Amino acid sequence: MSEAVKVDDPAQDNSNAPEAKRPPRKRRRTVISCTECHRRKQKCDRKLPCTNCISRNKESACRYETGAPTAKEHRRQLSSSNTGVVEGEPAAPVDSIPTKVANFGYSRTGASTLGFLQKIEGAESGLSLSGLNPDPGHGESFNTRERYKSLIRQLPARTYIDKLVNLYFENFNWQYYGLDRDVFDKQLTEWYRLPFNLLTSGGPQALPPDLRAFPAMLFQTMASALLVLPISSDSPFDSLKYAGGMTFEDLAMDYSESGVAILSLLGKRQMSVTTVLAGFLRAAFLKYVALVTEAWHAIGAAIRDAQEIGLHRDSLDPKPKSDDAEAILENQWEIERRRRIWMILVGWDVHTGVVLGRPISSVGMSHISLPIDAPIPKDRSRTPVIPRTEDDPPTPLTRAIWAYHIMLPLRTIVELEKEGAWPKNFAKVDALHQQLLDLEVQTPPYFRLENPDTRFDCHPDCYWLPAVRATLPQLMSFNFMALHRPYIFTRPKSRTAALRASLNMLHAQRLHFQSLKPQQYKTFSLFFGTFDAIVLMASIYILFPKEHIELVQNALQHFQWAVERFEAMSERNALAKAALGVLHAIFLRLKKSLGISPEAAKAMLSSPVPPVTSTALSPFPFAESPSAFPSLSSSATTAKTETPDVLSPSATGSGSSTSGATALSSGGSTGTAFTPDDMFPEPGGTLSSDAGGFLPSNFDWASLAPIYATSDLVYNDLGMGLRDDNATILPSSAWGLDLPGILESGDDAGLVQTQQPQQQQLGVLPFQFEGDFGNDSVWSLLNHYTPF
């Protein structure tokens, strides 16, 4: 049976049968569904991304085969949006020389190789670098688009955005004036008018450069606004939080990081003014949350971005879009906006660098074109740029321009500091001091702290004006502090000026603090102004205790007020909390150096402070009479005949073994202002340089580095060694007690004073300054001066 089957089966007879034909191959059909729907055997709506992938959070995996209609349409739209070439028309060649070198890092705003190549090739002068580059691949464009969409999805509902934006402009923008409300609102409206399919198909590259970076700027404005929300259990913004225990500061950090991610995604091609503003707002946010190091880097990056788009050169100002009057007026206002932004960046850079002792990014850019102080326009296309008159209310731009004038001398101060504690000629220091005094006299009447012009205070657009009167004097006081701090150890005149500037700073800081709400305690200037002034003032009194004894009561009172401010700020301000321990250690040394008993300190702090007045030429309102504060040209100390103007290293050594002050055994009567006679038997006695005789007679004071208190706290981890991980500093109300070794530590009532001898035997002392500071710092010097 099996053999018959073999014979009858022609397929088995290969010798006689003709060659077998292969079965026809089926034509492979193009899969028009996305790869995910095809794999899951689901119906696909052929969008990119499709609805199924969106519902499953698989947008990044939604892809189509090359021949699919959806893929073809996407490539056509992307090519049209990136190149501007209409389908069917020949595309412009992209293999020119500028195209090939566009990625080499050449700037298009300067006289670079790329600029010359553009002229040779006949390229358009305003062509952006991104326009010279070949289009990215399909995969790269798709990933960029999807990442951009995932970031902007984190924007809250429009209702919350409007409220947070209003908070930002009310609390922050008048301080810096980086944003124009009308321009911002216009961009916000344009953003919400964007069709969804444009973001879906074209992504960020289909948007104009300004609008493309707008979400990054929007995230930064909302992040700053969240920081000033009052702590409340029923805040209308609680619904924005997405996790238990989340704070508004956590949410603010998320928003700010989202803004950074957008700028990082867009890269450094085809940047705009909005890109620069987003970077500046990021720096302001970091500064407000006490991330000072990061803020310094961020402001440097914003300056580089501004230079990339030509904000630093008037020759690169934009041209009108047309010849009609409206376009010309709008272009003039845009030029003014660019110059204002560049002015703010340069001012921030200089001031931050001097505060932190860091390099200045905008070196060699002292001469810039300032914006015109014109009233804020309601319609830029119909309003010419006309300077504001004396009858017009001041604007935030008025404040910004005056603040820039105040900060401008800091460049000269930085150059003088490079000469060290012994400059070739102190006449430069005196001349700059007089220049600062003249500048203080020129303060506009409505910005003055004393006897201000208040006629605009009730103007609805000048609600910020009273607050400015306490902040601008701080900038002026810091100028004097920065000018004289390199010379306080070698020159009595500089000690006088630095001490008076410190007291003036603390006075303005107290007024500023009283005008703020608790949710505004994160303000960086509120910290650094007080901390730098306290450290400078206390160092002078610790090392030179017999100088300016008539100001001791003022100094101690401001010290107490400063500590009370830091205690109130410590829950919201990390820098203030970290500085409390340093202030405690300083206070102990200050009390010992001045020889003040606990009873005298208590009585002094409870007695009324002498009335505050000032003279027209003095920015230091702490004397009851002009004679109490000799001018720079007069005696720098109460014993000028016994103290030379500049002390040589050999002359500044300890010439006496006295402690520099006579301790008080009683505190005097409460309610009576202390006088120098109550504290020292010989007011105006000879200079004491040793603060208790702990320095050698030939100590070289010029070897000490200038005091950068905030910089040491931020960069060098300055702190006080408690020698107990569970110990916390006593409240300032207990600092006046004669128990310098007591700390609150768990269940113990404190580390009692009887433990100090044992610690000293082990070579470990409490209340020592710790950090990464060098041996030439004042902290290292004070560690040799035990407060016990």
C-alpha positions in Angstrom: 0.0 0.0 0.0 2.8 2.3 0.9 4.6 1.5 -2.4 1.6 2.4 -4.5 1.4 5.7 -2.7 5.0 6.4 -3.6 4.5 5.6 -7.3 1.4 7.7 -7.7 2.8 10.7 -5.9 4.4 13.0 -8.5 5.9 15.1 -5.8 8.1 12.2 -4.8 9.4 11.6 -8.4 12.0 14.4 -8.8 13.8 12.7 -11.7 11.1 13.0 -14.3 9.0 16.0 -13.0 9.6 19.5 -14.2 11.1 22.1 -11.8 8.5 22.9 -9.0 7.2 26.5 -8.9 7.6 28.5 -5.7 4.3 29.7 -4.1 3.8 33.4 -4.8 5.1 35.7 -2.0 2.4 37.8 -0.4 3.0 41.6 -0.5 3.8 43.0 2.9 1.2 45.5 3.9 2.3 48.8 5.4 1.3 48.9 9.0 -0.6 52.2 9.5 -1.2 51.8 13.2 1.5 52.8 15.7 3.8 50.0 16.8 2.3 49.8 20.2 -1.3 49.4 19.0 -0.1 46.9 16.4 1.6 44.9 19.0 -1.4 45.0 21.4 -3.8 44.4 18.5 -5.8 47.5 19.3 -7.5 50.0 17.0 -5.3 53.0 16.5 -6.6 56.5 15.7 -3.3 57.2 13.9 -2.4 60.3 15.8 1.1 61.1 17.1 0.9 60.1 19.9 -2.3 58.2 19.6 -5.0 58.2 22.2 -4.3 54.6 23.4 -0.6 55.5 24.1 -1.6 58.7 25.8 -4.0 56.8 28.1 -1.3 54.3 29.0 1.4 57.0 29.5 3.3 55.5 26.6 3.7 58.7 24.5 7.4 58.2 24.1 6.9 54.6 22.7 4.3 55.7 20.1 6.0 55.4 16.7 5.0 54.6 13.2 6.7 52.7 10.4 8.5 54.9 7.8 5.9 54.3 5.1 2.9 54.9 7.3 0.8 58.0 6.3 1.1 59.4 9.8 4.9 59.3 9.7 5.0 60.9 6.3 2.6 63.7 7.3 4.7 64.3 10.5 7.9 64.6 8.5 6.3 67.0 6.0 5.0 69.3 8.8 8.2 69.2 10.7 10.2 70.1 7.6 7.9 72.9 6.7 7.9 74.4 10.3 11.7 74.2 10.7 12.8 75.4 7.3 9.9 77.6 6.3 9.9 76.0 2.8 6.5 75.4 1.3 5.9 71.9 0.0 6.7 71.6 -3.7 9.2 74.4 -3.7 12.9 73.7 -3.9 14.6 73.9 -0.5 17.5 76.2 0.1 20.9 74.5 0.2 22.2 73.7 3.7 25.8 72.8 2.8 27.2 76.4 2.9 30.3 77.2 4.9 28.5 78.9 7.8 26.3 75.9 8.1 29.3 73.6 8.5 30.9 75.7 11.2 27.8 76.8 13.1 28.3 74.1 15.8 31.9 75.2 16.5 30.9 77.6 19.1 31.4 80.9 17.3 29.3 83.9 18.4 27.0 85.5 16.0 27.0 88.8 17.9 30.7 89.6 17.7 33.5 89.9 15.2 34.1 86.2 15.0 35.0 83.8 12.2 31.3 82.9 11.7 30.5 86.6 11.2 33.1 86.9 8.5 31.9 83.7 6.8 28.3 85.0 6.8 29.4 88.2 5.0 31.4 86.1 2.5 28.5 83.8 1.8 26.0 86.7 1.7 24.2 85.3 4.7 21.6 87.4 6.3 23.2 89.3 9.3 20.3 88.5 11.7 20.2 84.8 10.8 20.3 82.7 14.0 22.7 79.9 14.6 19.9 77.3 14.8 18.8 78.4 11.3 22.2 77.6 9.9 22.2 74.0 11.3 20.8 71.0 9.5 17.5 69.8 10.9 17.8 67.2 13.7 16.9 63.6 13.0 13.3 62.4 13.3 14.1 60.6 16.6 15.7 63.6 18.2 12.9 65.9 17.2 10.3 63.5 18.5 12.0 63.1 21.9 12.4 66.9 22.2 8.8 67.5 21.4 7.6 64.8 23.8 9.9 66.0 26.6 8.7 69.6 26.1 5.1 68.5 26.3 5.7 66.5 29.5 7.2 69.6 31.1 4.5 72.1 30.2 1.9 69.6 31.5 3.2 70.5 34.9 1.8 74.0 34.6 -1.2 74.4 36.9 -4.7 75.5 35.9 -5.0 79.1 34.5 -6.8 80.2 37.7 -3.8 79.4 39.9 -1.3 80.8 37.4 -3.1 84.2 37.4 -3.1 84.3 41.2 0.5 83.4 41.5 1.6 85.8 38.8 -0.2 88.6 40.6 1.6 87.7 43.8 4.9 87.8 42.1 4.4 91.2 40.6 3.2 92.6 43.9 6.0 91.2 46.1 9.0 90.7 43.9 9.1 92.5 40.5 9.3 96.0 41.9 12.5 95.1 43.6 14.3 94.0 40.4 12.0 95.1 37.6 13.1 92.4 35.3 9.6 91.9 33.8 7.2 94.3 32.2 3.6 93.4 33.2 2.1 94.3 29.8 4.7 92.3 27.9 4.3 89.4 30.3 0.5 89.4 30.0 0.7 89.6 26.3 2.9 86.5 26.1 0.7 84.7 28.6 -2.3 85.3 26.3 -0.4 84.2 23.2 0.7 81.0 25.0 -2.9 80.0 25.9 -4.0 80.7 22.3 -1.6 78.2 20.9 -3.4 75.4 19.1 -2.9 72.0 20.7 -2.0 70.3 17.3 0.9 72.8 16.9 2.5 71.6 20.1 1.7 68.0 19.2 3.0 68.0 15.7 5.6 70.7 15.6 6.8 70.9 19.2 8.9 73.8 20.6 10.7 74.4 17.2 7.4 75.4 15.7 7.1 78.4 18.2 8.7 81.8 18.0 11.9 81.9 20.2 10.3 84.2 22.8 7.2 82.1 23.2 9.2 78.9 23.2 11.0 79.9 26.4 8.0 81.5 28.0 7.0 78.4 30.1 10.4 78.5 31.7 9.9 82.1 32.8 6.4 81.3 33.9 7.6 78.5 36.1 10.2 80.8 37.8 7.6 83.5 38.5 5.3 81.0 40.1 8.1 79.4 42.1 9.0 82.7 43.7 5.4 83.6 44.4 4.9 80.3 46.3 7.6 81.3 48.7 5.6 84.2 50.1 2.3 82.4 50.6 1.3 82.6 54.3 1.4 79.4 56.3 -2.3 78.3 56.5 -4.1 75.0 56.8 -6.8 76.0 54.3 -4.8 77.7 51.6 -6.5 77.7 48.2 -3.2 76.5 46.7 -3.1 73.3 48.8 -4.6 71.4 45.9 -1.4 72.0 43.9 0.5 69.8 46.2 0.8 66.2 45.0 2.2 64.4 48.1 1.6 64.2 51.8 3.7 66.5 54.0 4.6 68.6 50.9 5.3 72.3 51.6 4.9 75.3 49.3 8.7 75.6 49.3 8.9 72.0 48.0 6.4 72.8 45.2 8.3 76.0 44.4 11.5 74.1 44.0 9.7 71.7 41.6 8.4 74.5 39.5 11.8 76.2 39.4 13.5 72.9 38.3 10.9 72.5 35.6 11.8 75.9 34.3 15.5 74.9 34.3 14.6 71.7 32.5 12.9 73.6 29.7 15.8 75.9 29.1 18.2 72.9 29.1 16.0 71.1 26.6 15.9 74.1 24.3 19.6 74.5 24.4 21.7 77.6 23.6 20.5 78.0 20.0 18.0 80.7 19.0 17.8 82.2 22.5 15.7 85.2 23.2 15.2 87.9 25.8 12.7 85.6 27.5 15.5 83.0 27.8 17.7 85.6 29.6 14.8 86.6 31.9 14.1 83.0 32.8 17.7 82.6 33.8 17.7 85.8 35.9 14.5 84.8 37.7 16.1 81.4 38.4 19.1 83.2 40.0 16.7 85.4 42.1 14.8 82.3 43.3 18.0 80.5 44.3 19.2 83.6 46.2 15.9 83.9 48.0 16.0 80.2 49.2 19.6 80.7 50.5 21.3 78.7 47.7 23.7 81.5 47.3 26.5 79.5 45.5 24.0 78.3 42.9 22.6 81.8 42.5 26.0 83.2 41.8 26.5 80.6 39.0 23.0 81.2 37.7 23.5 84.9 37.3 26.8 84.3 35.5 25.0 82.0 33.1 22.3 84.6 32.5 25.0 87.2 31.7 26.5 84.8 29.1 23.1 84.2 27.5 22.5 88.0 27.4 25.8 88.5 25.6 24.9 85.7 23.2 21.9 87.6 22.0 23.7 91.0 22.0 22.2 92.8 25.0 25.7 94.2 25.8 26.1 96.0 22.5 24.1 99.0 21.3 25.1 98.1 17.7 23.1 94.9 18.0 19.8 96.6 19.0 16.9 95.3 17.0 15.5 97.2 13.9 11.9 98.2 13.4 9.8 95.6 11.5 8.5 98.2 9.2 8.6 101.9 8.6 5.3 102.9 10.1 5.2 104.9 13.3 3.8 102.1 15.5 6.5 99.7 14.6 9.2 102.3 15.3 7.7 103.1 18.7 7.5 99.5 19.7 11.1 99.0 18.6 12.2 101.9 20.7 10.5 100.4 23.8 12.1 97.1 23.0 15.5 98.7 23.0 14.8 100.3 26.3 13.8 96.9 27.7 17.0 95.3 26.5 19.1 98.0 28.1 17.2 97.8 31.4 17.7 94.0 31.6 21.4 94.3 30.9 21.8 97.0 33.5 20.1 94.8 36.1 22.3 91.8 35.2 25.5 93.9 35.5 24.4 95.4 38.8 23.5 92.1 40.3 26.8 90.6 39.1 28.9 93.3 40.7 27.0 93.4 44.0 26.9 89.6 44.4 30.6 89.3 43.6 31.6 91.9 46.2 29.3 90.4 48.9 30.6 86.9 48.4 34.2 87.8 47.4 33.8 86.0 44.1 34.9 87.0 40.6 32.8 89.4 38.6 31.5 88.0 35.3 30.9 91.4 33.6 34.5 92.6 33.9 35.2 95.6 31.7 31.6 96.5 31.2 31.3 99.5 33.5 30.3 101.9 30.8 26.9 100.8 29.5 24.0 102.6 28.0 21.4 103.1 30.7 17.6 103.0 29.9 15.6 106.2 29.9 13.7 106.8 33.1 10.3 107.0 31.3 6.8 106.4 32.7 5.5 102.9 32.1 3.5 103.0 28.9 0.0 101.7 28.5 0.3 101.2 24.8 3.9 100.9 23.4 2.8 101.4 19.8 1.4 104.8 20.6 3.6 106.2 23.3 7.0 107.7 22.6 10.0 107.2 25.0 10.0 110.5 26.9 11.9 110.9 30.2 9.9 111.2 33.4 9.5 114.7 34.9 9.7 115.6 38.6 5.9 115.7 38.7 5.6 112.2 37.5 5.5 109.5 40.2 8.7 107.3 40.4 8.5 103.9 38.9 10.4 100.6 39.7 12.7 101.6 36.8 13.5 104.8 38.7 14.5 102.7 41.7 16.5 100.3 39.5 18.5 103.1 37.8 19.4 104.8 41.2 20.4 101.4 42.7 22.7 100.9 39.7 24.3 104.3 40.4 24.9 103.2 44.0 26.4 99.9 43.1 28.7 101.3 40.3 31.5 102.4 42.7 31.9 98.8 43.8 34.0 98.1 40.7 36.5 100.7 41.8 36.4 99.3 45.3 37.3 95.8 44.0 40.3 97.3 42.1 41.5 99.1 45.2 41.2 95.9 47.3 43.7 94.2 45.0 46.5 96.4 46.4 46.1 94.8 49.8 45.9 96.3 53.3 48.7 98.7 52.4 47.8 100.5 49.1 50.3 102.8 47.5 48.2 105.8 48.3 45.4 106.0 50.8 44.3 109.2 49.0 42.4 107.0 46.6 40.4 105.5 49.4 39.7 109.0 50.9 38.6 110.3 47.5 36.3 107.4 46.9 34.9 107.8 50.4 34.1 111.4 49.6 32.5 110.4 46.3 30.2 108.0 48.2 29.2 110.8 50.5 28.4 113.1 47.6 26.4 110.3 46.0 24.4 109.9 49.2 23.5 113.6 49.2 22.1 113.2 45.6 19.5 110.6 46.8 16.2 111.5 45.2 13.9 113.0 47.8 11.3 110.3 47.5 13.9 107.6 48.3 15.4 109.4 51.4 15.1 107.6 54.7 15.0 110.9 56.6 12.6 113.7 55.7 11.4 112.0 52.5 9.1 113.4 49.9 5.9 111.5 50.6 3.6 113.1 48.0 3.6 109.9 45.9 3.1 107.4 48.7 -0.7 107.2 48.2 -0.4 106.7 44.5 -1.7 103.3 43.6 1.3 102.5 41.4 3.8 103.5 44.2 2.7 101.1 46.9 6.3 99.9 47.0 7.8 103.3 47.7 7.9 103.2 51.5 9.7 99.9 51.5 12.4 101.2 49.2 13.4 103.9 51.7 14.8 101.2 54.1 16.5 99.1 51.4 18.4 101.7 49.3 20.4 103.0 52.3 21.6 99.4 52.8 23.3 99.5 49.4 25.0 102.8 50.4 26.1 101.5 53.7 27.5 98.3 52.2 29.6 100.5 49.8 31.3 102.1 52.8 31.8 98.7 54.5 33.3 97.2 51.4 35.6 100.2 50.9 37.1 100.2 54.3 37.0 96.5 55.4 40.5 95.7 53.9 42.0 98.5 56.1 40.3 98.1 59.4 43.3 96.4 61.0 45.8 98.9 59.8 44.1 102.3 59.6 42.1 104.0 62.3 40.2 106.1 59.8 38.9 103.1 58.1 37.9 101.5 61.4 35.8 104.6 62.1 34.1 104.6 58.8 33.5 100.9 58.8 32.0 101.0 62.3 29.7 103.9 61.5 28.7 102.2 58.2 27.9 99.0 60.1 25.7 100.8 62.6 23.9 102.6 59.8 23.3 99.2 58.0 21.9 97.7 61.2 19.6 100.7 61.6 18.2 100.3 58.1 18.0 96.6 58.5 15.8 97.0 61.6 13.4 99.3 59.8 13.3 96.9 56.8 12.6 94.0 59.1 9.7 95.8 60.7 8.1 96.4 57.4 8.1 92.7 56.3 5.6 89.9 56.9 6.9 86.5 58.3 6.5 84.9 54.9 9.0 87.4 53.6 11.8 86.5 56.1 13.7 84.6 53.4 14.9 87.8 51.8 18.6 87.5 51.3 19.5 91.2 51.8 17.8 91.0 55.2 20.4 88.4 56.2 23.6 89.4 54.6 23.3 93.1 55.6 22.9 92.3 59.2 25.4 89.5 59.4 28.2 91.3 57.6 27.6 94.5 59.7 27.5 92.6 63.0 30.7 90.7 62.3 32.6 93.8 61.1 31.4 95.9 64.1 32.1 93.2 66.7 35.6 92.5 65.2 36.5 96.1 65.6 35.4 96.3 69.2 37.0 92.9 70.2 40.4 93.8 68.7 40.3 97.5 69.5 38.1 97.8 72.6 39.0 101.4 73.6 38.0 103.0 70.4 34.6 104.6 70.0 33.4 103.8 73.5 30.7 106.4 73.1 29.0 104.0 70.6 29.2 100.8 72.7 25.6 101.1 73.9 24.3 101.5 70.4 26.5 98.6 69.2 25.3 96.2 71.9 21.7 97.2 71.4 21.9 96.6 67.6 23.6 93.3 68.3 20.7 92.2 70.5 18.1 93.4 67.9 20.0 91.6 65.2 20.0 88.3 67.1 16.3 88.7 67.8 15.7 89.1 64.1 17.7 86.0 63.3 15.8 84.0 65.8 12.5 85.1 64.3 13.8 84.4 60.8 15.4 81.0 61.6 12.3 79.0 60.8 12.2 80.3 57.3 15.7 81.4 56.6 18.4 78.7 56.7 21.3 81.2 56.7 19.9 83.1 59.7 19.6 79.8 61.6 23.2 78.8 60.7 24.5 82.2 61.8 23.0 82.2 65.3 25.8 80.0 66.7 28.5 82.3 65.2 26.8 85.3 66.7 26.7 83.6 70.1 30.5 82.9 70.0 31.1 86.5 68.9 29.0 87.9 71.7 31.0 86.1 74.4 34.2 87.5 73.1 32.7 91.0 72.7 31.6 91.0 76.4 35.0 89.9 77.6 36.9 92.4 75.4 34.8 95.3 76.6 34.9 94.1 80.2 31.2 94.3 80.6 29.6 92.4 83.5 26.3 90.6 83.0 24.5 93.1 85.2 25.9 96.0 83.2 25.0 94.4 79.9 21.4 93.8 81.1 21.1 97.4 82.3 22.6 98.8 79.2 20.3 96.9 76.9 17.2 97.9 79.0 18.2 101.6 79.0 17.0 103.9 76.3 19.3 104.3 73.3 20.4 107.9 72.6 18.3 109.7 70.0 19.2 109.2 66.4 20.1 112.2 64.3 22.3 112.7 61.3 24.0 115.5 59.5 23.6 116.3 55.9 26.9 114.9 54.8 27.0 111.8 57.0 25.2 108.6 56.1 25.6 107.3 59.6 22.7 108.5 61.8 24.0 107.5 65.3 25.4 110.6 66.9 23.7 112.9 69.2 25.8 115.7 67.8 28.2 116.1 64.9 31.1 116.3 67.2 30.6 112.7 68.4 31.3 111.5 64.8 34.4 113.3 63.4 34.5 113.5 59.7 37.0 111.5 57.6 39.2 114.6 57.4 39.2 115.0 61.2 40.3 112.8 64.0 39.6 109.1 63.4 39.7 108.3 67.1 39.2 110.2 70.3 42.9 110.4 70.6 44.2 111.4 67.2 47.3 113.0 68.6 48.4 109.7 70.1 47.5 107.5 67.1 48.9 107.9 63.6 46.7 107.9 60.6 48.1 104.6 59.3 49.7 102.2 61.7 52.7 100.3 60.6 53.0 96.5 61.4 55.4 97.1 64.2 53.4 100.0 65.6 50.2 98.1 65.8 51.4 95.4 68.1 50.4 95.2 71.7 52.1 97.9 73.7 50.1 97.2 76.8 49.0 94.2 78.8 45.8 95.8 79.9 42.5 94.2 78.9 41.4 97.4 77.1 38.4 98.0 79.4 37.5 98.1 83.0 34.8 95.7 84.0 31.7 97.1 85.5 30.6 95.6 88.8 27.2 97.2 88.8 24.7 98.0 86.1 23.5 101.4 86.8 19.9 102.5 87.0 17.4 101.3 84.5 16.0 104.0 82.3 19.2 106.1 82.2 21.3 106.1 79.1 24.8 104.9 79.7 27.7 107.2 79.0 31.3 106.4 78.3 32.2 107.6 81.8 30.0 104.8 83.2 32.0 102.2 81.3 35.6 103.4 81.1 37.5 105.5 83.7 39.5 107.1 80.8 37.3 107.8 77.8 39.5 108.6 74.8 42.4 106.7 76.2 45.3 105.3 74.2 44.6 102.8 71.6 44.6 99.2 72.7 45.3 96.7 70.0 45.6 93.4 71.9 42.1 92.8 73.2 43.4 91.2 76.4 47.1 90.7 75.5 46.6 87.5 73.5 48.6 88.8 70.5 52.4 89.2 70.3 53.8 92.6 70.4 55.1 92.4 66.8 51.9 90.9 65.3 51.5 91.9 61.6 48.0 93.2 61.2 48.4 93.5 57.5 48.6 89.7 57.2 44.8 89.4 58.0 42.5 89.0 55.1 39.5 91.2 54.7 36.3 90.0 56.4 33.8 88.3 54.1 31.4 87.1 56.7 28.6 85.9 54.4 31.0 84.3 52.1 32.6 82.3 54.9 29.2 81.1 56.1 28.2 80.1 52.6 31.5 78.7 51.1 33.6 77.9 54.1 31.0 76.2 56.3 31.6 78.8 59.1 30.0 77.7 62.3 30.4 77.4 66.1 31.8 74.1 67.6 29.4 73.0 70.3 31.2 69.7 71.0 27.9 68.0 71.5 25.7 66.8 68.7 22.6 67.2 70.8 23.4 70.7 72.0 21.5 73.8 70.9 22.3 77.4 71.5 20.5 79.1 74.3 18.0 81.9 73.4 19.6 85.3 73.1 17.8 86.3 76.4 20.2 84.1 78.2 23.4 85.4 76.5 23.8 88.2 79.0 24.2 85.7 81.8 27.7 85.0 83.2 27.5 81.4 82.1 29.3 81.3 78.8 29.6 77.5 78.8 25.9 76.7 79.3 24.0 75.0 76.5 20.6 73.3 76.3 21.3 69.7 75.8 18.6 67.1 75.9 17.4 66.3 79.4 20.4 68.0 81.0 19.9 71.5 82.2 23.1 72.3 80.3 26.7 71.6 79.9 27.6 73.3 83.2 30.6 75.4 83.6 32.4 72.8 85.7 32.9 70.8 82.5 35.0 73.5 80.9 38.3 72.8 82.7 38.0 69.1 81.7 37.5 70.1 78.1 40.4 72.5 78.2 42.6 69.8 79.6 41.7 67.7 76.5 42.6 70.6 74.2 38.9 71.0 73.2 37.3 74.3 73.7 33.6 75.1 73.2 32.4 78.2 71.3 35.3 78.0 68.8 34.8 79.0 65.2 34.9 76.1 62.8 35.1 75.9 59.0 37.4 75.9 56.1 38.8 79.3 56.6 42.5 80.0 56.4 45.0 81.0 59.1 44.9 84.6 57.9 41.2 85.0 58.6 39.7 86.9 61.5 38.0 83.6 62.7 41.4 81.9 63.2 42.6 85.0 65.1 39.5 85.0 67.4 39.9 81.3 68.1 43.1 82.3 69.9 41.1 84.6 72.1 39.2 82.4 74.6 36.0 84.1 75.9 36.4 82.3 79.3 
